[in-house]
Structure formats: structure tokens, C-alpha cells
Amino acid sequence: MNNRRIMMDEDDTNTLLIMRHAEAAGGVPDAERRLTPRGAQQAEQMAAWLAGRVEQGELAGLRLLASPYRRAQQTAQAVGRALNVTVETLGLITPEDDPREVNEWLLAQPERRTWLLVSHMPLVGELSGLMLEGRLGCGPGFSPAAIAELKADVWASGCATLAGFFQPELR
């Protein structure tokens, strides 16, 4: 598995994995766009990598949530199969949703755990920027199937650190 990994912080706090769906074909309506064959391969590749981390004792108690859009659901299903976890649909993580609402949703969750959100640009970049910097417009760009791993004691805006950024090798 060829992943570019940038490690910046490693601790035992809450973990949030923010994943952009794998490569999708064009089309309308937007919500029905499907993964391309390359996208399906990217999803499987990242799913296998995540499964390896789980086998090593990382990402315990992972809860997998995906946008209702087809391409995000397809990406999440590949991950869910590899990790043997159920995909839950979260309606507030579609491409144009407000990352502040996702932040509020995270703050309202009662349990400490590992979250994996499978969503879309621009939401994944905006949410990352909000969680890391406390403001919109400063998040990283995500290639298809890329994952940002954030750590925080509490999911308040600006309180997270970037533990790593992972993406499939694109050829």
C-alpha cells in the first residue's frame, strides 16, 4: 500500500478521520454520481489500509458515517466491509453543508470514540480548517479518497491537531 503519511501529533485523545469519497464519474443529479472503476479501487485500497491499522490495535471503537450521496456511500461501504462495521448515513455532511453544523453535531455526541466521516469537497476541507484553525477557508485540499486524521480532547472549533494526512497513490 503506497500512502503518503505526514505524522504531526500522536496521543490518546479523540480521533476524527475525515475522508473524501473516492473518484466519481460526472453526471446529474449530483447525489446519484457513482464511483469510477479507479474510484472503486481507491476505496478498496484505503479500506485495506484502515483495516491494517485496526488489526494493529488502532482506531478502536470506530463509528463510520457517510453522506447520503451515492459516491460517499459506495466509498464507505468498501471501508465498512473491510472493518466489519456498519455504515451510518449522516444527512448533514453533503458537499454544501455547513461545517459549523457538523462541529456542533460532534460536540453533542456523548461518547468519546473514533469517528470516520466520508464526505465531499468542499465540506471535508472546510471542516478540517474549522477543527484545526477555528475558521473556515483554511483547510487542506483533499484528493479523492484522502483522509485527514485529527486528534482533540474536545471537538470545539480550533482545538484539534492534525495527526496525519493519508492518500492513495495516484498513478
Backbone as a chain_set.jsonl record, in Angstrom:
{"seq": "MNNRRIMMDEDDTNTLLIMRHAEAAGGVPDAERRLTPRGAQQAEQMAAWLAGRVEQGELAGLRLLASPYRRAQQTAQAVGRALNVTVETLGLITPEDDPREVNEWLLAQPERRTWLLVSHMPLVGELSGLMLEGRLGCGPGFSPAAIAELKADVWASGCATLAGFFQPELR", "coords": {"N": [[0.852, -1.18, 0.0], [0.739, 2.043, -1.001], [0.974, 4.931, 0.546], [1.008, 8.352, 1.251], [2.189, 9.656, 4.172], [1.955, 11.93, 6.72], [3.077, 12.596, 9.762], [2.17, 14.332, 12.642], [1.312, 14.585, 15.247], [0.778, 12.496, 18.026], [-1.318, 10.899, 20.16], [-3.524, 9.907, 22.889], [-6.108, 10.965, 22.573], [-9.471, 11.917, 21.488], [-10.347, 10.784, 18.205], [-10.781, 11.856, 14.904], [-11.462, 10.969, 11.73], [-11.456, 12.311, 8.605], [-12.707, 11.797, 5.537], [-12.523, 12.114, 2.054], [-14.746, 11.118, -0.498], [-14.001, 8.49, -2.886], [-12.745, 8.617, -6.307], [-15.162, 9.837, -8.57], [-17.563, 9.49, -11.222], [-18.756, 11.92, -13.597], [-21.948, 13.624, -13.892], [-25.558, 13.929, -13.596], [-28.398, 13.584, -11.514], [-26.36, 15.254, -9.047], [-26.242, 13.92, -6.571], [-26.496, 11.271, -7.257], [-24.225, 10.398, -8.534], [-21.765, 7.972, -9.37], [-18.999, 5.893, -8.216], [-16.035, 5.703, -10.174], [-14.329, 3.014, -11.955], [-11.635, 3.285, -11.177], [-12.041, 4.815, -8.874], [-13.412, 2.951, -7.271], [-11.326, 1.183, -6.844], [-9.553, 2.871, -5.417], [-11.089, 3.272, -3.105], [-11.191, 0.656, -2.055], [-8.465, 0.265, -1.624], [-7.831, 2.195, 0.363], [-9.556, 1.262, 2.32], [-8.44, -1.245, 2.915], [-6.012, -0.39, 3.976], [-6.908, 1.01, 6.265], [-8.063, -1.168, 7.611], [-5.768, -2.602, 8.231], [-4.649, -0.886, 10.129], [-6.555, -1.13, 12.151], [-6.188, -3.825, 12.791], [-3.723, -3.606, 13.99], [-4.375, -2.585, 16.392], [-5.17, 0.026, 16.461], [-7.504, 2.783, 16.119], [-9.737, 2.009, 17.634], [-13.116, 1.158, 18.381], [-14.356, 2.413, 16.22], [-16.667, 4.478, 14.547], [-18.527, 4.656, 11.68], [-19.569, 6.989, 9.407], [-21.45, 8.312, 6.7], [-22.068, 10.555, 3.986], [-25.288, 10.916, 2.415], [-25.071, 10.804, -0.342], [-24.511, 8.918, -3.321], [-21.8, 8.255, -4.179], [-20.277, 8.7, -1.883], [-21.481, 6.882, -0.17], [-20.817, 4.485, -1.505], [-18.021, 4.498, -1.235], [-17.81, 4.438, 1.568], [-19.047, 1.975, 2.062], [-17.148, 0.153, 1.101], [-15.133, 0.567, 2.994], [-16.535, -0.124, 5.327], [-17.018, -2.877, 4.889], [-14.383, -3.867, 4.946], [-13.641, -3.274, 7.563], [-15.547, -4.473, 9.023], [-17.779, -3.056, 10.028], [-20.818, -1.22, 10.432], [-22.206, 1.025, 8.1], [-23.347, 4.213, 8.747], [-25.73, 6.639, 7.802], [-25.34, 10.087, 7.53], [-27.007, 12.907, 7.247], [-26.125, 15.569, 7.266], [-23.655, 15.994, 6.084], [-23.215, 16.566, 3.369], [-21.999, 17.888, 0.163], [-22.341, 20.787, 0.199], [-23.058, 21.421, 2.775], [-22.995, 23.06, 6.011], [-20.011, 23.341, 7.71], [-19.877, 24.158, 10.353], [-22.217, 23.221, 11.493], [-21.695, 20.483, 11.483], [-19.573, 20.444, 13.27], [-20.956, 21.268, 15.601], [-22.643, 19.061, 15.86], [-20.752, 17.033, 16.382], [-19.801, 17.95, 18.865], [-22.058, 17.5, 20.399], [-22.168, 14.774, 20.715], [-22.256, 12.081, 22.974], [-20.311, 10.159, 23.689], [-16.823, 9.35, 23.928], [-14.905, 8.567, 21.22], [-13.71, 6.996, 18.174], [-14.176, 8.509, 15.114], [-15.18, 8.213, 11.724], [-15.777, 10.087, 9.02], [-17.212, 10.082, 5.903], [-17.223, 12.048, 3.197], [-17.458, 14.977, 1.132], [-15.7, 17.32, -1.017], [-16.626, 20.72, -0.99], [-16.838, 20.391, 1.762], [-15.197, 18.619, 3.353], [-12.659, 19.837, 3.366], [-13.291, 22.376, 4.432], [-14.378, 21.662, 6.948], [-12.146, 20.448, 8.132], [-10.392, 22.674, 8.275], [-11.864, 24.317, 10.021], [-11.908, 22.746, 12.366], [-9.179, 22.537, 12.907], [-8.015, 25.152, 12.707], [-9.944, 26.878, 13.597], [-11.448, 28.422, 11.947], [-13.135, 29.064, 8.829], [-12.23, 28.368, 5.382], [-9.527, 27.729, 5.365], [-8.7, 25.135, 5.22], [-7.15, 21.979, 4.205], [-6.655, 20.852, 0.782], [-8.276, 18.031, -0.553], [-7.462, 15.115, -2.193], [-9.184, 12.615, -4.193], [-10.4, 10.059, -2.07], [-8.675, 10.674, 0.0], [-7.586, 11.03, 3.424], [-7.83, 12.884, 6.356], [-6.491, 12.857, 9.546], [-7.527, 13.78, 12.636], [-6.931, 14.878, 15.984], [-8.227, 15.439, 19.232], [-9.072, 16.739, 22.477], [-11.553, 17.76, 22.951], [-14.177, 18.443, 20.658], [-14.256, 21.15, 19.901], [-14.252, 24.093, 17.909], [-11.198, 24.838, 16.37], [-9.63, 23.411, 18.172], [-8.41, 21.02, 17.514], [-5.684, 18.879, 16.461], [-3.594, 18.063, 13.693], [-2.995, 14.827, 13.053], [-2.223, 13.21, 11.002], [-2.067, 12.845, 7.407], [-3.414, 11.15, 4.772], [-3.283, 9.44, 1.663], [-4.303, 7.623, -1.258], [-1.942, 6.202, -3.523], [-1.673, 7.839, -6.506], [-1.78, 6.98, -9.797]], "CA": [[0.0, 0.0, 0.0], [1.513, 3.272, -1.087], [0.299, 6.1, 1.097], [1.857, 9.41, 1.776], [1.764, 9.848, 5.549], [2.628, 13.017, 7.41], [2.725, 12.498, 11.171], [2.425, 15.576, 13.336], [0.974, 14.501, 16.661], [0.289, 11.156, 18.349], [-1.698, 10.783, 21.563], [-4.686, 9.07, 23.158], [-7.319, 11.765, 22.614], [-10.468, 11.573, 20.479], [-9.852, 10.749, 16.831], [-11.727, 12.121, 13.826], [-10.939, 10.764, 10.384], [-12.296, 12.974, 7.618], [-12.351, 11.183, 4.264], [-13.25, 12.475, 0.839], [-15.108, 9.935, -1.286], [-13.085, 8.135, -3.96], [-13.028, 9.238, -7.608], [-16.522, 9.606, -9.07], [-17.889, 9.923, -12.573], [-19.619, 13.089, -13.677], [-23.349, 13.309, -14.144], [-26.629, 14.557, -12.828], [-28.191, 14.548, -10.443], [-25.096, 15.126, -8.331], [-26.357, 12.945, -5.483], [-26.501, 9.906, -7.793], [-22.957, 10.071, -9.195], [-21.159, 6.72, -8.906], [-17.552, 5.77, -8.308], [-15.442, 5.131, -11.383], [-13.54, 1.826, -11.594], [-10.475, 3.756, -10.419], [-12.544, 5.204, -7.562], [-13.669, 1.725, -6.508], [-10.008, 0.682, -6.442], [-9.071, 3.761, -4.357], [-11.858, 2.985, -1.889], [-10.714, -0.639, -1.544], [-7.093, 0.46, -1.158], [-7.86, 2.888, 1.647], [-10.232, 0.364, 3.257], [-7.458, -2.243, 3.343], [-5.056, 0.302, 4.84], [-7.585, 1.221, 7.545], [-8.191, -2.475, 8.256], [-4.454, -2.894, 8.796], [-4.495, -0.088, 11.352], [-7.413, -1.744, 13.162], [-5.511, -5.058, 13.199], [-2.599, -3.215, 14.844], [-4.91, -2.063, 17.638], [-5.505, 1.447, 16.33], [-8.86, 3.144, 15.682], [-10.708, 1.21, 18.392], [-14.465, 1.684, 18.529], [-14.643, 3.297, 15.098], [-18.038, 4.663, 14.064], [-18.415, 5.041, 10.273], [-20.713, 7.773, 8.944], [-21.267, 8.765, 5.32], [-23.058, 11.382, 3.308], [-26.255, 10.093, 1.688], [-24.777, 10.771, -1.777], [-24.12, 7.568, -3.733], [-20.356, 8.042, -4.225], [-19.8, 8.601, -0.496], [-21.981, 5.604, 0.339], [-20.011, 3.415, -2.098], [-16.707, 4.551, -0.585], [-17.992, 3.986, 2.952], [-19.364, 0.535, 2.067], [-15.869, -0.565, 0.974], [-14.484, 0.664, 4.305], [-17.332, -0.902, 6.265], [-16.748, -4.308, 4.654], [-13.02, -4.178, 5.392], [-13.543, -3.126, 9.017], [-16.672, -5.183, 9.618], [-18.616, -2.102, 10.75], [-21.986, -0.743, 9.697], [-22.183, 2.408, 7.632], [-24.495, 5.022, 9.123], [-25.876, 7.812, 6.949], [-25.442, 11.348, 8.252], [-27.501, 13.831, 6.242], [-25.57, 16.921, 7.317], [-22.291, 16.047, 5.546], [-23.213, 16.623, 1.905], [-20.969, 18.841, -0.283], [-22.553, 22.202, 0.516], [-23.498, 21.617, 4.158], [-22.219, 23.984, 6.831], [-19.129, 22.613, 8.623], [-20.165, 24.544, 11.747], [-23.252, 22.297, 11.971], [-21.025, 19.208, 11.761], [-18.849, 20.689, 14.514], [-21.957, 21.234, 16.685], [-23.084, 17.673, 15.977], [-19.684, 16.311, 17.077], [-19.799, 18.39, 20.266], [-23.236, 16.955, 21.076], [-22.072, 13.328, 20.873], [-21.942, 11.829, 24.378], [-19.211, 9.252, 23.965], [-15.508, 9.542, 23.326], [-14.659, 7.451, 20.316], [-13.091, 7.29, 16.892], [-15.174, 8.783, 14.077], [-14.755, 8.317, 10.328], [-16.802, 10.731, 8.208], [-16.939, 10.013, 4.468], [-17.985, 13.167, 2.661], [-17.141, 15.596, -0.155], [-15.233, 18.701, -1.094], [-15.698, 21.456, -0.146], [-17.084, 20.2, 3.197], [-14.087, 17.995, 4.079], [-11.629, 20.856, 3.561], [-13.799, 23.41, 5.342], [-14.483, 21.086, 8.288], [-10.777, 20.303, 8.642], [-9.905, 24.001, 8.642], [-12.588, 24.767, 11.211], [-11.468, 21.976, 13.527], [-7.756, 22.782, 13.168], [-7.66, 26.571, 12.814], [-11.033, 27.637, 14.195], [-12.088, 29.297, 10.958], [-13.379, 28.486, 7.509], [-11.4, 28.88, 4.306], [-8.096, 27.475, 5.543], [-8.466, 23.696, 5.29], [-6.374, 21.399, 3.112], [-7.33, 20.226, -0.352], [-8.315, 16.572, -0.443], [-7.613, 14.34, -3.418], [-10.158, 11.548, -3.962], [-10.114, 9.007, -1.087], [-7.723, 11.137, 1.017], [-8.078, 11.041, 4.8], [-7.145, 13.684, 7.374], [-6.709, 12.323, 10.894], [-7.471, 14.848, 13.631], [-6.999, 14.474, 17.387], [-8.654, 16.53, 20.116], [-9.713, 16.388, 23.749], [-12.942, 18.152, 22.74], [-14.333, 18.823, 19.25], [-14.534, 22.575, 19.741], [-13.594, 24.745, 16.785], [-9.822, 25.258, 16.596], [-8.983, 22.648, 19.246], [-7.843, 19.764, 17.022], [-4.372, 18.862, 15.823], [-3.503, 17.143, 12.57], [-2.14, 13.689, 13.381], [-1.726, 12.631, 9.767], [-2.829, 13.021, 6.176], [-3.167, 9.927, 4.032], [-3.979, 9.362, 0.385], [-3.831, 6.516, -2.094], [-1.006, 6.569, -4.574], [-2.399, 8.095, -7.753], [-0.929, 6.7, -10.977]], "C": [[0.882, 1.221, 0.0], [0.676, 4.437, -0.621], [1.351, 7.116, 1.463], [1.33, 9.697, 3.171], [2.617, 10.945, 6.173], [2.187, 12.937, 8.86], [3.106, 13.791, 11.881], [2.173, 15.475, 14.837], [0.419, 13.116, 16.922], [-0.049, 11.097, 19.828], [-2.973, 9.978, 21.684], [-5.985, 9.86, 23.245], [-8.337, 11.228, 21.612], [-9.853, 11.621, 19.09], [-11.0, 10.982, 15.87], [-11.0, 11.932, 12.516], [-11.938, 11.389, 9.421], [-11.828, 12.489, 6.254], [-13.196, 11.76, 3.133], [-13.576, 11.175, 0.105], [-14.065, 9.704, -2.373], [-13.554, 8.761, -5.281], [-14.397, 8.831, -8.142], [-16.656, 10.102, -10.501], [-18.733, 11.194, -12.506], [-21.057, 12.658, -13.856], [-24.288, 14.104, -13.275], [-27.703, 13.51, -12.598], [-26.926, 14.228, -9.671], [-25.155, 14.03, -7.272], [-26.28, 11.501, -5.969], [-25.216, 9.519, -8.511], [-22.307, 8.858, -8.539], [-19.637, 6.798, -8.954], [-17.158, 5.238, -9.678], [-14.751, 3.826, -10.989], [-12.288, 2.202, -10.792], [-10.89, 4.158, -8.998], [-12.828, 3.992, -6.689], [-12.356, 1.134, -6.008], [-9.425, 1.545, -5.318], [-9.779, 3.457, -3.032], [-11.382, 1.677, -1.256], [-9.307, -0.518, -0.966], [-7.069, 1.129, 0.213], [-8.552, 2.041, 2.716], [-9.26, -0.684, 3.788], [-6.42, -1.615, 4.279], [-5.669, 0.556, 6.231], [-7.739, -0.088, 8.31], [-6.868, -2.896, 8.889], [-4.208, -2.126, 10.079], [-5.339, -0.678, 12.471], [-6.759, -3.032, 13.685], [-4.339, -4.773, 14.123], [-3.07, -2.592, 16.163], [-5.223, -0.571, 17.62], [-6.975, 1.593, 15.964], [-9.949, 2.325, 16.378], [-12.057, 1.922, 18.476], [-14.895, 2.611, 17.404], [-16.125, 3.295, 14.727], [-17.938, 5.302, 12.687], [-19.692, 5.721, 9.815], [-20.427, 8.307, 7.547], [-22.403, 9.678, 4.895], [-24.064, 10.462, 2.605], [-25.978, 10.005, 0.181], [-24.146, 9.429, -2.144], [-22.612, 7.332, -3.681], [-19.745, 7.94, -2.821], [-20.256, 7.278, 0.12], [-21.16, 4.438, -0.211], [-18.626, 3.349, -1.451], [-16.814, 3.992, 0.833], [-18.303, 2.493, 3.021], [-18.089, -0.298, 1.939], [-15.135, -0.571, 2.317], [-15.22, -0.202, 5.322], [-17.101, -2.399, 6.124], [-15.378, -4.691, 5.211], [-12.889, -4.153, 6.912], [-14.621, -3.89, 9.77], [-17.483, -4.268, 10.532], [-19.747, -1.642, 9.833], [-21.796, 0.71, 9.306], [-23.478, 3.077, 8.074], [-24.538, 6.234, 8.19], [-26.098, 9.039, 7.824], [-25.773, 12.435, 7.228], [-26.856, 15.195, 6.229], [-24.13, 17.015, 6.825], [-22.272, 15.92, 4.022], [-22.293, 17.764, 1.462], [-21.143, 20.279, 0.202], [-23.041, 22.454, 1.941], [-22.514, 22.491, 4.927], [-21.334, 23.199, 7.797], [-19.348, 22.977, 10.09], [-21.255, 23.65, 12.336], [-22.666, 20.922, 12.287], [-20.25, 19.324, 13.072], [-19.801, 20.634, 15.713], [-22.442, 19.808, 16.92], [-22.03, 16.86, 16.735], [-19.653, 16.67, 18.564], [-20.946, 17.773, 21.056], [-23.161, 15.444, 21.31], [-21.575, 12.989, 22.271], [-20.673, 11.011, 24.609], [-17.917, 9.702, 23.295], [-15.263, 8.33, 22.446], [-13.918, 7.912, 19.091], [-14.194, 7.418, 15.85], [-14.506, 8.754, 12.713], [-15.938, 8.873, 9.553], [-16.378, 10.656, 6.755], [-17.842, 11.031, 3.784], [-17.361, 13.681, 1.367], [-16.392, 16.908, 0.04], [-16.452, 19.526, -1.465], [-15.845, 21.175, 1.353], [-15.869, 19.63, 3.918], [-12.959, 18.996, 4.332], [-12.046, 21.917, 4.554], [-13.903, 22.892, 6.776], [-13.095, 20.921, 8.91], [-10.222, 21.64, 9.092], [-10.562, 24.529, 9.905], [-12.087, 24.057, 12.458], [-10.027, 22.295, 13.903], [-7.444, 24.235, 13.496], [-8.738, 27.433, 13.462], [-11.72, 28.586, 13.238], [-12.239, 28.555, 9.633], [-12.38, 29.06, 6.508], [-9.924, 28.58, 4.427], [-7.768, 25.985, 5.606], [-7.673, 23.189, 4.099], [-7.258, 20.963, 1.952], [-7.235, 18.725, -0.198], [-8.397, 15.975, -1.839], [-8.649, 13.248, -3.147], [-9.605, 10.449, -3.044], [-9.076, 9.411, -0.037], [-8.398, 11.193, 2.385], [-7.196, 11.964, 5.643], [-7.495, 13.08, 8.719], [-6.479, 13.442, 11.899], [-7.592, 14.247, 15.021], [-7.42, 15.688, 18.199], [-9.189, 15.964, 21.418], [-11.199, 16.684, 23.672], [-13.036, 18.665, 21.302], [-14.764, 20.276, 19.076], [-13.707, 23.118, 18.575], [-12.194, 25.207, 17.179], [-9.052, 24.456, 17.618], [-8.312, 21.354, 18.781], [-6.421, 19.969, 16.503], [-4.405, 17.834, 14.697], [-2.504, 16.051, 12.914], [-1.562, 13.046, 12.133], [-2.627, 12.94, 8.598], [-2.429, 11.896, 5.249], [-3.925, 9.951, 2.711], [-3.456, 8.184, -0.425], [-2.844, 7.053, -3.119], [-1.787, 6.705, -5.873], [-1.439, 7.889, -8.917], [-1.683, 6.997, -12.238]], "O": [[1.688, 1.411, 0.911], [-0.233, 4.879, -1.323], [2.44, 6.777, 1.925], [0.139, 9.957, 3.336], [3.847, 10.885, 6.151], [1.019, 13.189, 9.156], [4.225, 14.283, 11.739], [2.773, 16.219, 15.613], [-0.347, 12.604, 16.106], [0.839, 11.232, 20.669], [-3.457, 9.426, 20.697], [-6.896, 9.434, 23.954], [-8.1, 10.208, 20.965], [-8.943, 12.41, 18.833], [-12.066, 10.38, 16.002], [-10.039, 12.642, 12.218], [-13.118, 11.041, 9.42], [-10.689, 12.738, 5.857], [-14.416, 11.877, 3.242], [-12.772, 10.243, 0.094], [-13.33, 10.622, -2.737], [-14.628, 9.358, -5.35], [-14.749, 7.652, -8.165], [-15.95, 11.015, -10.929], [-19.343, 11.495, -11.481], [-21.351, 11.467, -13.961], [-23.889, 14.834, -12.367], [-27.886, 12.627, -13.436], [-26.473, 13.084, -9.639], [-24.189, 13.286, -7.107], [-26.024, 10.598, -5.172], [-25.126, 8.415, -9.049], [-22.298, 8.73, -7.315], [-19.063, 7.647, -9.636], [-17.866, 4.42, -10.265], [-14.6, 3.554, -9.798], [-11.928, 1.511, -9.838], [-10.176, 3.874, -8.036], [-12.521, 3.999, -5.497], [-12.28, 0.643, -4.882], [-8.86, 1.009, -4.364], [-9.147, 3.393, -1.977], [-11.193, 1.61, -0.041], [-8.996, -1.126, 0.059], [-6.366, 0.678, 1.117], [-8.177, 2.095, 3.888], [-9.258, -0.977, 4.984], [-6.001, -2.236, 5.256], [-5.013, 0.338, 7.25], [-7.565, -0.116, 9.528], [-6.858, -3.485, 9.969], [-3.619, -2.66, 11.019], [-4.897, -0.725, 13.619], [-6.778, -3.293, 14.888], [-3.992, -5.612, 14.955], [-2.253, -2.126, 16.958], [-5.508, 0.02, 18.662], [-7.614, 0.628, 15.546], [-10.966, 1.991, 15.769], [-12.119, 3.142, 18.625], [-15.715, 3.503, 17.618], [-16.748, 2.24, 14.609], [-17.337, 6.366, 12.536], [-20.767, 5.12, 9.829], [-19.302, 8.706, 7.244], [-23.53, 9.581, 5.38], [-23.715, 9.339, 2.24], [-26.604, 9.196, -0.503], [-23.352, 8.873, -1.384], [-22.182, 6.293, -3.18], [-18.803, 7.177, -2.605], [-19.5, 6.634, 0.848], [-20.84, 3.506, 0.526], [-18.124, 2.264, -1.156], [-15.997, 3.167, 1.243], [-17.863, 1.817, 3.95], [-17.957, -1.334, 2.59], [-14.584, -1.593, 2.725], [-14.592, -0.931, 6.09], [-16.999, -3.111, 7.123], [-15.236, -5.721, 5.871], [-12.115, -4.922, 7.484], [-14.612, -3.948, 11.0], [-17.832, -4.637, 11.653], [-19.626, -1.678, 8.608], [-21.29, 1.518, 10.084], [-24.57, 2.573, 7.81], [-23.497, 6.786, 7.834], [-26.929, 9.034, 8.732], [-24.917, 12.832, 6.437], [-27.022, 15.93, 5.256], [-23.446, 17.999, 7.107], [-21.411, 15.243, 3.46], [-21.844, 18.54, 2.306], [-20.162, 20.919, 0.582], [-23.399, 23.582, 2.28], [-21.355, 22.638, 4.54], [-21.855, 22.457, 8.63], [-19.035, 22.182, 10.976], [-21.234, 23.349, 13.529], [-23.086, 20.27, 13.244], [-20.27, 18.405, 13.89], [-19.48, 20.017, 16.729], [-22.629, 19.399, 18.065], [-22.372, 16.086, 17.629], [-19.496, 15.796, 19.416], [-20.816, 17.547, 22.259], [-23.997, 14.889, 22.025], [-20.573, 13.548, 22.716], [-20.026, 11.169, 25.644], [-17.924, 10.343, 22.244], [-15.403, 7.192, 22.894], [-13.542, 9.078, 18.979], [-15.044, 6.537, 15.722], [-13.378, 9.225, 12.567], [-16.975, 8.22, 9.436], [-15.293, 11.12, 6.405], [-19.066, 10.897, 3.791], [-16.8, 12.904, 0.594], [-16.439, 17.521, 1.107], [-17.275, 19.031, -2.234], [-15.047, 21.678, 2.144], [-15.532, 20.107, 5.001], [-12.368, 18.994, 5.411], [-11.263, 22.318, 5.416], [-13.555, 23.605, 7.717], [-12.901, 21.224, 10.087], [-9.642, 21.739, 10.173], [-9.9, 25.118, 10.76], [-11.866, 24.69, 13.49], [-9.686, 22.322, 15.086], [-6.705, 24.524, 14.437], [-8.484, 28.579, 13.833], [-12.485, 29.455, 13.657], [-11.561, 27.563, 9.366], [-11.764, 30.098, 6.751], [-9.129, 29.125, 3.661], [-6.664, 25.615, 6.006], [-7.537, 23.888, 3.095], [-8.456, 20.733, 2.119], [-6.209, 18.208, 0.246], [-9.315, 16.3, -2.593], [-8.964, 12.979, -1.988], [-8.483, 9.976, -3.229], [-8.639, 8.565, 0.744], [-9.61, 11.378, 2.492], [-5.971, 11.84, 5.642], [-8.664, 12.819, 9.002], [-5.378, 13.985, 12.002], [-8.268, 13.237, 15.217], [-7.029, 16.817, 17.903], [-9.697, 14.843, 21.457], [-12.014, 15.962, 24.247], [-12.085, 19.254, 20.788], [-15.559, 20.585, 18.189], [-12.603, 22.648, 18.305], [-12.018, 25.882, 18.193], [-7.905, 24.795, 17.911], [-7.7, 20.66, 19.593], [-6.018, 21.08, 16.157], [-5.156, 16.86, 14.75], [-1.309, 16.313, 13.052], [-0.515, 12.402, 12.2], [-3.804, 13.257, 8.77], [-1.246, 11.704, 4.968], [-5.061, 10.42, 2.643], [-2.296, 7.796, -0.289], [-2.913, 8.213, -3.523], [-2.484, 5.778, -6.285], [-0.406, 8.552, -9.003], [-1.147, 6.828, -13.333]]}, "num_chains": 1, "name": "protein.A"}
